[in-house]
Amino acid sequence: MTTIVRNLELVRDRIATACFNAGRDPAGVRLLAVSKTFGADAVIQAMHGGQRAFGENYIAEGVEKILALRAWQGGQAAQLQTPLEWHCIGPVQSNKTRLVAEHFDWVQSVDRLKIAQRLSEQRPVHLPPLQICLQVNVDGGANKSGLQPHEVQALVAEVAGLPRLRLRGLMAIPEPAADFADACALHARTKAIFEQLNQSGVLPEPMDTLSLGMTADLEAAIHAGSTMVRVGSAIFGGRA
Ligand SMILES: *Cc1c(COP(=O)(O)O)cnc(C)c1O
């Protein structure tokens, strides 16, 4: 077994234990493997471990990997019962929206209407709608992208109306917390915004994705209600 396959099993065990401790069904938490800075070979190893959903921060690097994996799958694509699913989780500038719309399945880092509009306009007709999460700057970090909490409702309503996007939920990256309780409390703020929006009636259909938690804080995120944890270093190792 490769290290990556073993690491994946360890992360799945962490998720299962966290779900057990929180009284939640593990089927309600998806694992996104964040493969940024690692090559296509690392993605292939994770695929051997059964992983299909991958997250990338840097557009050019992600697209290169997506194309490499498509070429590698070649004849093997038919054997993949579940196809690969690529999530853009890093900042998207206007001049990169076309690349993102043409290659990724999800974008979790939308925080401006202009970007959402471009993604919708540029999503190729032969592809299904692009799956979208809005990024919330839940703790107000000055140098962080993401909507301020009070800005979320207006953008949610606009994004939900764009024809080639499907609004799935919210994503946040809070600052490291002092302890488990603090981490839970921070994640719970995003969960509260999510619930409030789902109950507000502004959305044609409820959001189903709360993308919270990384290597360091996935237990707290699951405790607070995360439905998708984004894990990089615990799977692929430390980044330079
Ligand atoms: C890098 C990154 C992750 C993964 O971080 P780890 O600490 O390596 O698990 C998750 N989400 C986002 C948005 C990231 O940029």
The ligand as an SDF file (V2000), in Angstrom:
LIG
                    3D

 15 15  0  0  0  0  0  0  0  0999 V2000
   -4.6570   24.1150    1.1510 C   0  0  0  0  0  0  0  0  0  0  0  0
   -6.1160   24.1850    1.4350 C   0  0  0  0  0  0  0  0  0  0  0  0
   -6.7590   23.1410    2.1190 C   0  0  0  0  0  0  0  0  0  0  0  0
   -6.0450   21.9480    2.6810 C   0  0  0  0  0  0  0  0  0  0  0  0
   -5.2240   22.3190    3.7470 O   0  0  0  0  0  0  0  0  0  0  0  0
   -4.4820   21.2230    4.6730 P   0  0  0  0  0  0  0  0  0  0  0  0
   -4.1810   21.9550    5.9080 O   0  0  0  0  0  0  0  0  0  0  0  0
   -3.2550   20.7950    3.9230 O   0  0  0  0  0  0  0  0  0  0  0  0
   -5.4140   20.0970    4.8690 O   0  0  0  0  0  0  0  0  0  0  0  0
   -8.1360   23.2390    2.2900 C   0  0  0  0  0  0  0  0  0  0  0  0
   -8.8360   24.2820    1.8330 N   0  0  0  0  0  0  0  0  0  0  0  0
   -8.2530   25.3050    1.1660 C   0  0  0  0  0  0  0  0  0  0  0  0
   -9.0900   26.4300    0.6760 C   0  0  0  0  0  0  0  0  0  0  0  0
   -6.8760   25.2920    0.9700 C   0  0  0  0  0  0  0  0  0  0  0  0
   -6.3020   26.3240    0.3420 O   0  0  0  0  0  0  0  0  0  0  0  0
  1  2  1  0
  2  3  1  0
  2 14  2  0
  3  4  1  0
  3 10  2  0
  4  5  1  0
  5  6  1  0
  6  7  2  0
  6  8  1  0
  6  9  1  0
 10 11  1  0
 11 12  2  0
 12 13  1  0
 12 14  1  0
 14 15  1  0
M  END
$$$$
